[in-house]
Structures are given as structure tokens and as C-alpha cells.
Amino acid sequence: MTNWKCSNCGYTLEADVPPEQCPSCGEKCDFIDVSCYIPECDTTIGGVDKRI
Ligand SMILES: [Zn+2]
């Protein structure tokens, strides 16, 4: 899964591909790939258990 962020309203979601239409602001926004290179999404890295 990839984390996508709406460049218009900042809404984020997880999906394989970004939606055509933002479910939050209802526009056809650009979605930015924000997957898991930032500390706050540590626990959502593709099911990888970092304790191992
Ligand atoms: Zn939006």
C-alpha cells in the first residue's frame, strides 16, 4: 500500500493507486506519494515489523 496525500486539502489515504477524485474535497486533485519516509508513519510500513 502507498500513502497518498491530496495536494489540495491535505487529506491522506492508503491505496495501491491514488483515487481520481479526492474523497475529502471532491476535486480531481494531484495526490502526492507520502509513503513512510517520515517518522510518524513508522508503524504502517507495508506490514514490516521493526521489532524483529
Ligand atoms: Zn482533497
mmCIF file of the protein (N, C-alpha, C, O) and its ligand, coordinates in Angstrom:
data_MODEL
# 
_entry.id   MODEL 
# 
loop_
_entity.id 
_entity.type 
_entity.pdbx_number_of_molecules 
1 polymer     1 
2 non-polymer 1 
# 
_entity_poly.entity_id                      1 
_entity_poly.type                           'polypeptide(L)' 
_entity_poly.nstd_linkage                   no 
_entity_poly.nstd_monomer                   no 
_entity_poly.pdbx_seq_one_letter_code       MTNWKCSNCGYTLEADVPPEQCPSCGEKCDFIDVSCYIPECDTTIGGVDKRI 
_entity_poly.pdbx_seq_one_letter_code_can   MTNWKCSNCGYTLEADVPPEQCPSCGEKCDFIDVSCYIPECDTTIGGVDKRI 
_entity_poly.pdbx_strand_id                 A 
# 
loop_
_entity_poly_seq.entity_id 
_entity_poly_seq.num 
_entity_poly_seq.mon_id 
_entity_poly_seq.hetero 
1 1  MET n 
1 2  THR n 
1 3  ASN n 
1 4  TRP n 
1 5  LYS n 
1 6  CYS n 
1 7  SER n 
1 8  ASN n 
1 9  CYS n 
1 10 GLY n 
1 11 TYR n 
1 12 THR n 
1 13 LEU n 
1 14 GLU n 
1 15 ALA n 
1 16 ASP n 
1 17 VAL n 
1 18 PRO n 
1 19 PRO n 
1 20 GLU n 
1 21 GLN n 
1 22 CYS n 
1 23 PRO n 
1 24 SER n 
1 25 CYS n 
1 26 GLY n 
1 27 GLU n 
1 28 LYS n 
1 29 CYS n 
1 30 ASP n 
1 31 PHE n 
1 32 ILE n 
1 33 ASP n 
1 34 VAL n 
1 35 SER n 
1 36 CYS n 
1 37 TYR n 
1 38 ILE n 
1 39 PRO n 
1 40 GLU n 
1 41 CYS n 
1 42 ASP n 
1 43 THR n 
1 44 THR n 
1 45 ILE n 
1 46 GLY n 
1 47 GLY n 
1 48 VAL n 
1 49 ASP n 
1 50 LYS n 
1 51 ARG n 
1 52 ILE n 
# 
loop_
_struct_asym.id 
_struct_asym.entity_id 
A 1 
B 2 
# 
loop_
_chem_comp.id 
_chem_comp.type 
_chem_comp.mon_nstd_flag 
ALA 'L-peptide linking' y 
ARG 'L-peptide linking' y 
ASN 'L-peptide linking' y 
ASP 'L-peptide linking' y 
CYS 'L-peptide linking' y 
GLN 'L-peptide linking' y 
GLU 'L-peptide linking' y 
GLY 'peptide linking'   y 
ILE 'L-peptide linking' y 
LEU 'L-peptide linking' y 
LYS 'L-peptide linking' y 
MET 'L-peptide linking' y 
PHE 'L-peptide linking' y 
PRO 'L-peptide linking' y 
SER 'L-peptide linking' y 
THR 'L-peptide linking' y 
TRP 'L-peptide linking' y 
TYR 'L-peptide linking' y 
VAL 'L-peptide linking' y 
ZN  non-polymer         . 
# 
_pdbx_entity_nonpoly.entity_id   2 
_pdbx_entity_nonpoly.name        ? 
_pdbx_entity_nonpoly.comp_id     ZN 
# 
_pdbx_nonpoly_scheme.asym_id         B 
_pdbx_nonpoly_scheme.entity_id       2 
_pdbx_nonpoly_scheme.mon_id          ZN 
_pdbx_nonpoly_scheme.ndb_seq_num     1 
_pdbx_nonpoly_scheme.pdb_seq_num     101 
_pdbx_nonpoly_scheme.auth_seq_num    101 
_pdbx_nonpoly_scheme.pdb_mon_id      ZN 
_pdbx_nonpoly_scheme.auth_mon_id     ZN 
_pdbx_nonpoly_scheme.pdb_strand_id   A 
_pdbx_nonpoly_scheme.pdb_ins_code    . 
# 
loop_
_atom_site.group_PDB 
_atom_site.id 
_atom_site.type_symbol 
_atom_site.label_atom_id 
_atom_site.label_alt_id 
_atom_site.label_comp_id 
_atom_site.label_asym_id 
_atom_site.label_entity_id 
_atom_site.label_seq_id 
_atom_site.pdbx_PDB_ins_code 
_atom_site.Cartn_x 
_atom_site.Cartn_y 
_atom_site.Cartn_z 
_atom_site.occupancy 
_atom_site.B_iso_or_equiv 
_atom_site.pdbx_formal_charge 
_atom_site.auth_seq_id 
_atom_site.auth_comp_id 
_atom_site.auth_asym_id 
_atom_site.auth_atom_id 
_atom_site.pdbx_PDB_model_num 
ATOM   1   N  N  . MET A 1 1  ? 0.830   -1.204 0.000  1.00 0.00 ? 1   MET A N  1 
ATOM   2   C  CA . MET A 1 1  ? 0.000   0.000  0.000  1.00 0.00 ? 1   MET A CA 1 
ATOM   3   C  C  . MET A 1 1  ? 0.867   1.256  0.000  1.00 0.00 ? 1   MET A C  1 
ATOM   4   O  O  . MET A 1 1  ? 1.958   1.287  0.569  1.00 0.00 ? 1   MET A O  1 
ATOM   5   N  N  . THR A 1 2  ? 0.361   2.253  -0.634 1.00 0.00 ? 2   THR A N  1 
ATOM   6   C  CA . THR A 1 2  ? 1.062   3.525  -0.682 1.00 0.00 ? 2   THR A CA 1 
ATOM   7   C  C  . THR A 1 2  ? 0.217   4.580  0.018  1.00 0.00 ? 2   THR A C  1 
ATOM   8   O  O  . THR A 1 2  ? -1.011  4.568  -0.066 1.00 0.00 ? 2   THR A O  1 
ATOM   9   N  N  . ASN A 1 3  ? 0.880   5.472  0.695  1.00 0.00 ? 3   ASN A N  1 
ATOM   10  C  CA . ASN A 1 3  ? 0.166   6.578  1.326  1.00 0.00 ? 3   ASN A CA 1 
ATOM   11  C  C  . ASN A 1 3  ? 0.145   7.772  0.381  1.00 0.00 ? 3   ASN A C  1 
ATOM   12  O  O  . ASN A 1 3  ? 1.178   8.221  -0.115 1.00 0.00 ? 3   ASN A O  1 
ATOM   13  N  N  . TRP A 1 4  ? -1.061  8.267  0.150  1.00 0.00 ? 4   TRP A N  1 
ATOM   14  C  CA . TRP A 1 4  ? -1.233  9.394  -0.760 1.00 0.00 ? 4   TRP A CA 1 
ATOM   15  C  C  . TRP A 1 4  ? -1.788  10.587 -0.013 1.00 0.00 ? 4   TRP A C  1 
ATOM   16  O  O  . TRP A 1 4  ? -2.614  10.450 0.890  1.00 0.00 ? 4   TRP A O  1 
ATOM   17  N  N  . LYS A 1 5  ? -1.328  11.742 -0.400 1.00 0.00 ? 5   LYS A N  1 
ATOM   18  C  CA . LYS A 1 5  ? -1.825  12.965 0.221  1.00 0.00 ? 5   LYS A CA 1 
ATOM   19  C  C  . LYS A 1 5  ? -2.343  13.908 -0.849 1.00 0.00 ? 5   LYS A C  1 
ATOM   20  O  O  . LYS A 1 5  ? -1.661  14.197 -1.832 1.00 0.00 ? 5   LYS A O  1 
ATOM   21  N  N  . CYS A 1 6  ? -3.542  14.374 -0.639 1.00 0.00 ? 6   CYS A N  1 
ATOM   22  C  CA . CYS A 1 6  ? -4.137  15.340 -1.558 1.00 0.00 ? 6   CYS A CA 1 
ATOM   23  C  C  . CYS A 1 6  ? -3.367  16.658 -1.486 1.00 0.00 ? 6   CYS A C  1 
ATOM   24  O  O  . CYS A 1 6  ? -3.194  17.233 -0.411 1.00 0.00 ? 6   CYS A O  1 
ATOM   25  N  N  . SER A 1 7  ? -2.912  17.121 -2.634 1.00 0.00 ? 7   SER A N  1 
ATOM   26  C  CA . SER A 1 7  ? -2.144  18.367 -2.643 1.00 0.00 ? 7   SER A CA 1 
ATOM   27  C  C  . SER A 1 7  ? -3.044  19.581 -2.464 1.00 0.00 ? 7   SER A C  1 
ATOM   28  O  O  . SER A 1 7  ? -2.571  20.695 -2.242 1.00 0.00 ? 7   SER A O  1 
ATOM   29  N  N  . ASN A 1 8  ? -4.337  19.351 -2.562 1.00 0.00 ? 8   ASN A N  1 
ATOM   30  C  CA . ASN A 1 8  ? -5.273  20.463 -2.440 1.00 0.00 ? 8   ASN A CA 1 
ATOM   31  C  C  . ASN A 1 8  ? -5.726  20.688 -0.998 1.00 0.00 ? 8   ASN A C  1 
ATOM   32  O  O  . ASN A 1 8  ? -5.697  21.811 -0.494 1.00 0.00 ? 8   ASN A O  1 
ATOM   33  N  N  . CYS A 1 9  ? -6.153  19.587 -0.333 1.00 0.00 ? 9   CYS A N  1 
ATOM   34  C  CA . CYS A 1 9  ? -6.711  19.753 1.014  1.00 0.00 ? 9   CYS A CA 1 
ATOM   35  C  C  . CYS A 1 9  ? -5.883  19.060 2.084  1.00 0.00 ? 9   CYS A C  1 
ATOM   36  O  O  . CYS A 1 9  ? -6.134  19.247 3.275  1.00 0.00 ? 9   CYS A O  1 
ATOM   37  N  N  . GLY A 1 10 ? -4.896  18.260 1.679  1.00 0.00 ? 10  GLY A N  1 
ATOM   38  C  CA . GLY A 1 10 ? -4.050  17.605 2.661  1.00 0.00 ? 10  GLY A CA 1 
ATOM   39  C  C  . GLY A 1 10 ? -4.592  16.296 3.178  1.00 0.00 ? 10  GLY A C  1 
ATOM   40  O  O  . GLY A 1 10 ? -3.992  15.687 4.065  1.00 0.00 ? 10  GLY A O  1 
ATOM   41  N  N  . TYR A 1 11 ? -5.714  15.846 2.646  1.00 0.00 ? 11  TYR A N  1 
ATOM   42  C  CA . TYR A 1 11 ? -6.283  14.556 3.031  1.00 0.00 ? 11  TYR A CA 1 
ATOM   43  C  C  . TYR A 1 11 ? -5.334  13.425 2.651  1.00 0.00 ? 11  TYR A C  1 
ATOM   44  O  O  . TYR A 1 11 ? -4.762  13.433 1.561  1.00 0.00 ? 11  TYR A O  1 
ATOM   45  N  N  . THR A 1 12 ? -5.166  12.452 3.545  1.00 0.00 ? 12  THR A N  1 
ATOM   46  C  CA . THR A 1 12 ? -4.291  11.322 3.250  1.00 0.00 ? 12  THR A CA 1 
ATOM   47  C  C  . THR A 1 12 ? -5.077  10.029 3.265  1.00 0.00 ? 12  THR A C  1 
ATOM   48  O  O  . THR A 1 12 ? -6.057  9.886  3.995  1.00 0.00 ? 12  THR A O  1 
ATOM   49  N  N  . LEU A 1 13 ? -4.627  9.084  2.439  1.00 0.00 ? 13  LEU A N  1 
ATOM   50  C  CA . LEU A 1 13 ? -5.252  7.769  2.396  1.00 0.00 ? 13  LEU A CA 1 
ATOM   51  C  C  . LEU A 1 13 ? -4.242  6.741  1.952  1.00 0.00 ? 13  LEU A C  1 
ATOM   52  O  O  . LEU A 1 13 ? -3.213  7.068  1.360  1.00 0.00 ? 13  LEU A O  1 
ATOM   53  N  N  . GLU A 1 14 ? -4.555  5.475  2.250  1.00 0.00 ? 14  GLU A N  1 
ATOM   54  C  CA . GLU A 1 14 ? -3.727  4.370  1.795  1.00 0.00 ? 14  GLU A CA 1 
ATOM   55  C  C  . GLU A 1 14 ? -4.411  3.664  0.648  1.00 0.00 ? 14  GLU A C  1 
ATOM   56  O  O  . GLU A 1 14 ? -5.580  3.292  0.748  1.00 0.00 ? 14  GLU A O  1 
ATOM   57  N  N  . ALA A 1 15 ? -3.680  3.477  -0.452 1.00 0.00 ? 15  ALA A N  1 
ATOM   58  C  CA . ALA A 1 15 ? -4.217  2.761  -1.591 1.00 0.00 ? 15  ALA A CA 1 
ATOM   59  C  C  . ALA A 1 15 ? -3.066  2.366  -2.499 1.00 0.00 ? 15  ALA A C  1 
ATOM   60  O  O  . ALA A 1 15 ? -1.981  2.943  -2.427 1.00 0.00 ? 15  ALA A O  1 
ATOM   61  N  N  . ASP A 1 16 ? -3.308  1.378  -3.355 1.00 0.00 ? 16  ASP A N  1 
ATOM   62  C  CA . ASP A 1 16 ? -2.271  0.999  -4.316 1.00 0.00 ? 16  ASP A CA 1 
ATOM   63  C  C  . ASP A 1 16 ? -2.062  2.107  -5.337 1.00 0.00 ? 16  ASP A C  1 
ATOM   64  O  O  . ASP A 1 16 ? -0.934  2.408  -5.728 1.00 0.00 ? 16  ASP A O  1 
ATOM   65  N  N  . VAL A 1 17 ? -3.162  2.704  -5.760 1.00 0.00 ? 17  VAL A N  1 
ATOM   66  C  CA . VAL A 1 17 ? -3.100  3.834  -6.686 1.00 0.00 ? 17  VAL A CA 1 
ATOM   67  C  C  . VAL A 1 17 ? -3.975  4.957  -6.133 1.00 0.00 ? 17  VAL A C  1 
ATOM   68  O  O  . VAL A 1 17 ? -4.974  4.687  -5.467 1.00 0.00 ? 17  VAL A O  1 
ATOM   69  N  N  . PRO A 1 18 ? -3.619  6.189  -6.396 1.00 0.00 ? 18  PRO A N  1 
ATOM   70  C  CA . PRO A 1 18 ? -4.424  7.300  -5.876 1.00 0.00 ? 18  PRO A CA 1 
ATOM   71  C  C  . PRO A 1 18 ? -5.777  7.376  -6.578 1.00 0.00 ? 18  PRO A C  1 
ATOM   72  O  O  . PRO A 1 18 ? -5.882  7.037  -7.757 1.00 0.00 ? 18  PRO A O  1 
ATOM   73  N  N  . PRO A 1 19 ? -6.805  7.815  -5.870 1.00 0.00 ? 19  PRO A N  1 
ATOM   74  C  CA . PRO A 1 19 ? -8.129  7.953  -6.480 1.00 0.00 ? 19  PRO A CA 1 
ATOM   75  C  C  . PRO A 1 19 ? -8.150  9.091  -7.482 1.00 0.00 ? 19  PRO A C  1 
ATOM   76  O  O  . PRO A 1 19 ? -7.373  10.040 -7.379 1.00 0.00 ? 19  PRO A O  1 
ATOM   77  N  N  . GLU A 1 20 ? -9.052  8.985  -8.457 1.00 0.00 ? 20  GLU A N  1 
ATOM   78  C  CA . GLU A 1 20 ? -9.170  10.069 -9.437 1.00 0.00 ? 20  GLU A CA 1 
ATOM   79  C  C  . GLU A 1 20 ? -9.718  11.318 -8.780 1.00 0.00 ? 20  GLU A C  1 
ATOM   80  O  O  . GLU A 1 20 ? -9.347  12.444 -9.109 1.00 0.00 ? 20  GLU A O  1 
ATOM   81  N  N  . GLN A 1 21 ? -10.624 11.074 -7.831 1.00 0.00 ? 21  GLN A N  1 
ATOM   82  C  CA . GLN A 1 21 ? -11.271 12.208 -7.177 1.00 0.00 ? 21  GLN A CA 1 
ATOM   83  C  C  . GLN A 1 21 ? -11.042 12.123 -5.676 1.00 0.00 ? 21  GLN A C  1 
ATOM   84  O  O  . GLN A 1 21 ? -11.237 11.070 -5.069 1.00 0.00 ? 21  GLN A O  1 
ATOM   85  N  N  . CYS A 1 22 ? -10.635 13.210 -5.096 1.00 0.00 ? 22  CYS A N  1 
ATOM   86  C  CA . CYS A 1 22 ? -10.377 13.242 -3.663 1.00 0.00 ? 22  CYS A CA 1 
ATOM   87  C  C  . CYS A 1 22 ? -11.677 13.049 -2.887 1.00 0.00 ? 22  CYS A C  1 
ATOM   88  O  O  . CYS A 1 22 ? -12.639 13.783 -3.113 1.00 0.00 ? 22  CYS A O  1 
ATOM   89  N  N  . PRO A 1 23 ? -11.724 12.062 -1.964 1.00 0.00 ? 23  PRO A N  1 
ATOM   90  C  CA . PRO A 1 23 ? -12.949 11.830 -1.189 1.00 0.00 ? 23  PRO A CA 1 
ATOM   91  C  C  . PRO A 1 23 ? -13.219 12.936 -0.184 1.00 0.00 ? 23  PRO A C  1 
ATOM   92  O  O  . PRO A 1 23 ? -14.332 13.045 0.331  1.00 0.00 ? 23  PRO A O  1 
ATOM   93  N  N  . SER A 1 24 ? -12.233 13.744 0.096  1.00 0.00 ? 24  SER A N  1 
ATOM   94  C  CA . SER A 1 24 ? -12.413 14.800 1.087  1.00 0.00 ? 24  SER A CA 1 
ATOM   95  C  C  . SER A 1 24 ? -12.914 16.092 0.463  1.00 0.00 ? 24  SER A C  1 
ATOM   96  O  O  . SER A 1 24 ? -13.948 16.623 0.867  1.00 0.00 ? 24  SER A O  1 
ATOM   97  N  N  . CYS A 1 25 ? -12.180 16.599 -0.525 1.00 0.00 ? 25  CYS A N  1 
ATOM   98  C  CA . CYS A 1 25 ? -12.580 17.890 -1.097 1.00 0.00 ? 25  CYS A CA 1 
ATOM   99  C  C  . CYS A 1 25 ? -13.360 17.729 -2.392 1.00 0.00 ? 25  CYS A C  1 
ATOM   100 O  O  . CYS A 1 25 ? -13.913 18.697 -2.914 1.00 0.00 ? 25  CYS A O  1 
ATOM   101 N  N  . GLY A 1 26 ? -13.407 16.482 -2.921 1.00 0.00 ? 26  GLY A N  1 
ATOM   102 C  CA . GLY A 1 26 ? -14.257 16.220 -4.073 1.00 0.00 ? 26  GLY A CA 1 
ATOM   103 C  C  . GLY A 1 26 ? -13.716 16.742 -5.386 1.00 0.00 ? 26  GLY A C  1 
ATOM   104 O  O  . GLY A 1 26 ? -14.422 16.746 -6.395 1.00 0.00 ? 26  GLY A O  1 
ATOM   105 N  N  . GLU A 1 27 ? -12.468 17.184 -5.380 1.00 0.00 ? 27  GLU A N  1 
ATOM   106 C  CA . GLU A 1 27 ? -11.852 17.681 -6.605 1.00 0.00 ? 27  GLU A CA 1 
ATOM   107 C  C  . GLU A 1 27 ? -10.964 16.603 -7.213 1.00 0.00 ? 27  GLU A C  1 
ATOM   108 O  O  . GLU A 1 27 ? -10.598 15.634 -6.549 1.00 0.00 ? 27  GLU A O  1 
ATOM   109 N  N  . LYS A 1 28 ? -10.626 16.786 -8.479 1.00 0.00 ? 28  LYS A N  1 
ATOM   110 C  CA . LYS A 1 28 ? -9.636  15.911 -9.097 1.00 0.00 ? 28  LYS A CA 1 
ATOM   111 C  C  . LYS A 1 28 ? -8.252  16.472 -8.796 1.00 0.00 ? 28  LYS A C  1 
ATOM   112 O  O  . LYS A 1 28 ? -7.670  17.226 -9.576 1.00 0.00 ? 28  LYS A O  1 
ATOM   113 N  N  . CYS A 1 29 ? -7.755  16.072 -7.638 1.00 0.00 ? 29  CYS A N  1 
ATOM   114 C  CA . CYS A 1 29 ? -6.528  16.667 -7.136 1.00 0.00 ? 29  CYS A CA 1 
ATOM   115 C  C  . CYS A 1 29 ? -5.323  15.847 -7.563 1.00 0.00 ? 29  CYS A C  1 
ATOM   116 O  O  . CYS A 1 29 ? -5.445  14.703 -8.002 1.00 0.00 ? 29  CYS A O  1 
ATOM   117 N  N  . ASP A 1 30 ? -4.172  16.454 -7.425 1.00 0.00 ? 30  ASP A N  1 
ATOM   118 C  CA . ASP A 1 30 ? -2.932  15.702 -7.511 1.00 0.00 ? 30  ASP A CA 1 
ATOM   119 C  C  . ASP A 1 30 ? -2.684  15.047 -6.164 1.00 0.00 ? 30  ASP A C  1 
ATOM   120 O  O  . ASP A 1 30 ? -2.744  15.694 -5.119 1.00 0.00 ? 30  ASP A O  1 
ATOM   121 N  N  . PHE A 1 31 ? -2.405  13.747 -6.208 1.00 0.00 ? 31  PHE A N  1 
ATOM   122 C  CA . PHE A 1 31 ? -2.059  13.049 -4.983 1.00 0.00 ? 31  PHE A CA 1 
ATOM   123 C  C  . PHE A 1 31 ? -0.557  12.818 -4.930 1.00 0.00 ? 31  PHE A C  1 
ATOM   124 O  O  . PHE A 1 31 ? 0.051   12.327 -5.880 1.00 0.00 ? 31  PHE A O  1 
ATOM   125 N  N  . ILE A 1 32 ? 0.019   13.182 -3.803 1.00 0.00 ? 32  ILE A N  1 
ATOM   126 C  CA . ILE A 1 32 ? 1.455   13.063 -3.616 1.00 0.00 ? 32  ILE A CA 1 
ATOM   127 C  C  . ILE A 1 32 ? 1.752   11.791 -2.842 1.00 0.00 ? 32  ILE A C  1 
ATOM   128 O  O  . ILE A 1 32 ? 1.096   11.490 -1.845 1.00 0.00 ? 32  ILE A O  1 
ATOM   129 N  N  . ASP A 1 33 ? 2.748   11.045 -3.310 1.00 0.00 ? 33  ASP A N  1 
ATOM   130 C  CA . ASP A 1 33 ? 3.186   9.852  -2.602 1.00 0.00 ? 33  ASP A CA 1 
ATOM   131 C  C  . ASP A 1 33 ? 3.927   10.264 -1.326 1.00 0.00 ? 33  ASP A C  1 
ATOM   132 O  O  . ASP A 1 33 ? 5.020   10.827 -1.381 1.00 0.00 ? 33  ASP A O  1 
ATOM   133 N  N  . VAL A 1 34 ? 3.320   9.979  -0.201 1.00 0.00 ? 34  VAL A N  1 
ATOM   134 C  CA . VAL A 1 34 ? 3.941   10.339 1.074  1.00 0.00 ? 34  VAL A CA 1 
ATOM   135 C  C  . VAL A 1 34 ? 4.251   9.095  1.899  1.00 0.00 ? 34  VAL A C  1 
ATOM   136 O  O  . VAL A 1 34 ? 4.350   9.163  3.125  1.00 0.00 ? 34  VAL A O  1 
ATOM   137 N  N  . SER A 1 35 ? 4.405   7.943  1.211  1.00 0.00 ? 35  SER A N  1 
ATOM   138 C  CA . SER A 1 35 ? 4.555   6.716  1.977  1.00 0.00 ? 35  SER A CA 1 
ATOM   139 C  C  . SER A 1 35 ? 5.818   6.639  2.798  1.00 0.00 ? 35  SER A C  1 
ATOM   140 O  O  . SER A 1 35 ? 6.930   6.641  2.271  1.00 0.00 ? 35  SER A O  1 
ATOM   141 N  N  . CYS A 1 36 ? 5.634   6.575  4.014  1.00 0.00 ? 36  CYS A N  1 
ATOM   142 C  CA . CYS A 1 36 ? 6.539   6.006  5.003  1.00 0.00 ? 36  CYS A CA 1 
ATOM   143 C  C  . CYS A 1 36 ? 8.003   6.347  4.892  1.00 0.00 ? 36  CYS A C  1 
ATOM   144 O  O  . CYS A 1 36 ? 8.867   5.501  5.126  1.00 0.00 ? 36  CYS A O  1 
ATOM   145 N  N  . TYR A 1 37 ? 8.281   7.563  4.541  1.00 0.00 ? 37  TYR A N  1 
ATOM   146 C  CA . TYR A 1 37 ? 9.651   8.009  4.671  1.00 0.00 ? 37  TYR A CA 1 
ATOM   147 C  C  . TYR A 1 37 ? 9.750   9.038  5.803  1.00 0.00 ? 37  TYR A C  1 
ATOM   148 O  O  . TYR A 1 37 ? 10.790  9.654  6.035  1.00 0.00 ? 37  TYR A O  1 
ATOM   149 N  N  . ILE A 1 38 ? 8.621   9.191  6.489  1.00 0.00 ? 38  ILE A N  1 
ATOM   150 C  CA . ILE A 1 38 ? 8.599   10.140 7.599  1.00 0.00 ? 38  ILE A CA 1 
ATOM   151 C  C  . ILE A 1 38 ? 8.334   9.389  8.900  1.00 0.00 ? 38  ILE A C  1 
ATOM   152 O  O  . ILE A 1 38 ? 7.648   8.367  8.878  1.00 0.00 ? 38  ILE A O  1 
ATOM   153 N  N  . PRO A 1 39 ? 8.854   9.860  10.030 1.00 0.00 ? 39  PRO A N  1 
ATOM   154 C  CA . PRO A 1 39 ? 8.774   9.132  11.301 1.00 0.00 ? 39  PRO A CA 1 
ATOM   155 C  C  . PRO A 1 39 ? 7.358   8.792  11.744 1.00 0.00 ? 39  PRO A C  1 
ATOM   156 O  O  . PRO A 1 39 ? 7.147   7.730  12.331 1.00 0.00 ? 39  PRO A O  1 
ATOM   157 N  N  . GLU A 1 40 ? 6.406   9.634  11.490 1.00 0.00 ? 40  GLU A N  1 
ATOM   158 C  CA . GLU A 1 40 ? 5.076   9.390  12.048 1.00 0.00 ? 40  GLU A CA 1 
ATOM   159 C  C  . GLU A 1 40 ? 4.315   8.252  11.389 1.00 0.00 ? 40  GLU A C  1 
ATOM   160 O  O  . GLU A 1 40 ? 3.267   7.844  11.891 1.00 0.00 ? 40  GLU A O  1 
ATOM   161 N  N  . CYS A 1 41 ? 4.816   7.732  10.279 1.00 0.00 ? 41  CYS A N  1 
ATOM   162 C  CA . CYS A 1 41 ? 4.136   6.589  9.685  1.00 0.00 ? 41  CYS A CA 1 
ATOM   163 C  C  . CYS A 1 41 ? 4.959   5.321  9.834  1.00 0.00 ? 41  CYS A C  1 
ATOM   164 O  O  . CYS A 1 41 ? 4.781   4.369  9.074  1.00 0.00 ? 41  CYS A O  1 
ATOM   165 N  N  . ASP A 1 42 ? 5.853   5.300  10.803 1.00 0.00 ? 42  ASP A N  1 
ATOM   166 C  CA . ASP A 1 42 ? 6.665   4.129  11.121 1.00 0.00 ? 42  ASP A CA 1 
ATOM   167 C  C  . ASP A 1 42 ? 5.899   2.820  11.171 1.00 0.00 ? 42  ASP A C  1 
ATOM   168 O  O  . ASP A 1 42 ? 6.362   1.807  10.646 1.00 0.00 ? 42  ASP A O  1 
ATOM   169 N  N  . THR A 1 43 ? 4.740   2.831  11.793 1.00 0.00 ? 43  THR A N  1 
ATOM   170 C  CA . THR A 1 43 ? 4.024   1.587  12.059 1.00 0.00 ? 43  THR A CA 1 
ATOM   171 C  C  . THR A 1 43 ? 3.264   1.073  10.846 1.00 0.00 ? 43  THR A C  1 
ATOM   172 O  O  . THR A 1 43 ? 2.677   -0.008 10.903 1.00 0.00 ? 43  THR A O  1 
ATOM   173 N  N  . THR A 1 44 ? 3.261   1.826  9.747  1.00 0.00 ? 44  THR A N  1 
ATOM   174 C  CA . THR A 1 44 ? 2.456   1.408  8.600  1.00 0.00 ? 44  THR A CA 1 
ATOM   175 C  C  . THR A 1 44 ? 3.311   0.974  7.417  1.00 0.00 ? 44  THR A C  1 
ATOM   176 O  O  . THR A 1 44 ? 2.806   0.850  6.301  1.00 0.00 ? 44  THR A O  1 
ATOM   177 N  N  . ILE A 1 45 ? 4.584   0.744  7.645  1.00 0.00 ? 45  ILE A N  1 
ATOM   178 C  CA . ILE A 1 45 ? 5.454   0.347  6.540  1.00 0.00 ? 45  ILE A CA 1 
ATOM   179 C  C  . ILE A 1 45 ? 5.156   -1.081 6.104  1.00 0.00 ? 45  ILE A C  1 
ATOM   180 O  O  . ILE A 1 45 ? 5.721   -2.049 6.613  1.00 0.00 ? 45  ILE A O  1 
ATOM   181 N  N  . GLY A 1 46 ? 4.258   -1.168 5.155  1.00 0.00 ? 46  GLY A N  1 
ATOM   182 C  CA . GLY A 1 46 ? 3.969   -2.432 4.474  1.00 0.00 ? 46  GLY A CA 1 
ATOM   183 C  C  . GLY A 1 46 ? 3.967   -3.686 5.325  1.00 0.00 ? 46  GLY A C  1 
ATOM   184 O  O  . GLY A 1 46 ? 4.366   -4.749 4.848  1.00 0.00 ? 46  GLY A O  1 
ATOM   185 N  N  . GLY A 1 47 ? 3.527   -3.591 6.577  1.00 0.00 ? 47  GLY A N  1 
ATOM   186 C  CA . GLY A 1 47 ? 3.430   -4.769 7.422  1.00 0.00 ? 47  GLY A CA 1 
ATOM   187 C  C  . GLY A 1 47 ? 4.764   -5.248 7.974  1.00 0.00 ? 47  GLY A C  1 
ATOM   188 O  O  . GLY A 1 47 ? 4.837   -6.324 8.567  1.00 0.00 ? 47  GLY A O  1 
ATOM   189 N  N  . VAL A 1 48 ? 5.804   -4.473 7.787  1.00 0.00 ? 48  VAL A N  1 
ATOM   190 C  CA . VAL A 1 48 ? 7.107   -4.864 8.317  1.00 0.00 ? 48  VAL A CA 1 
ATOM   191 C  C  . VAL A 1 48 ? 7.157   -4.596 9.809  1.00 0.00 ? 48  VAL A C  1 
ATOM   192 O  O  . VAL A 1 48 ? 6.891   -3.485 10.265 1.00 0.00 ? 48  VAL A O  1 
ATOM   193 N  N  . ASP A 1 49 ? 7.496   -5.611 10.546 1.00 0.00 ? 49  ASP A N  1 
ATOM   194 C  CA . ASP A 1 49 ? 7.612   -5.446 11.993 1.00 0.00 ? 49  ASP A CA 1 
ATOM   195 C  C  . ASP A 1 49 ? 9.025   -5.041 12.339 1.00 0.00 ? 49  ASP A C  1 
ATOM   196 O  O  . ASP A 1 49 ? 9.963   -5.827 12.207 1.00 0.00 ? 49  ASP A O  1 
ATOM   197 N  N  . LYS A 1 50 ? 9.167   -3.809 12.782 1.00 0.00 ? 50  LYS A N  1 
ATOM   198 C  CA . LYS A 1 50 ? 10.509  -3.279 13.025 1.00 0.00 ? 50  LYS A CA 1 
ATOM   199 C  C  . LYS A 1 50 ? 11.149  -3.826 14.298 1.00 0.00 ? 50  LYS A C  1 
ATOM   200 O  O  . LYS A 1 50 ? 12.326  -3.577 14.557 1.00 0.00 ? 50  LYS A O  1 
ATOM   201 N  N  . ARG A 1 51 ? 10.366  -4.582 15.105 1.00 0.00 ? 51  ARG A N  1 
ATOM   202 C  CA . ARG A 1 51 ? 10.926  -5.128 16.340 1.00 0.00 ? 51  ARG A CA 1 
ATOM   203 C  C  . ARG A 1 51 ? 11.775  -6.358 16.076 1.00 0.00 ? 51  ARG A C  1 
ATOM   204 O  O  . ARG A 1 51 ? 12.552  -6.776 16.935 1.00 0.00 ? 51  ARG A O  1 
ATOM   205 N  N  . ILE A 1 52 ? 11.633  -6.939 14.893 1.00 0.00 ? 52  ILE A N  1 
ATOM   206 C  CA . ILE A 1 52 ? 12.405  -8.137 14.564 1.00 0.00 ? 52  ILE A CA 1 
ATOM   207 C  C  . ILE A 1 52 ? 13.866  -7.769 14.285 1.00 0.00 ? 52  ILE A C  1 
ATOM   208 O  O  . ILE A 1 52 ? 14.677  -8.646 13.989 1.00 0.00 ? 52  ILE A O  1 
HETATM 209 ZN ZN . ZN  B 2 .  ? -8.542  16.895 -1.479 1.00 0.00 2 101 ZN  A ZN 1 
# 
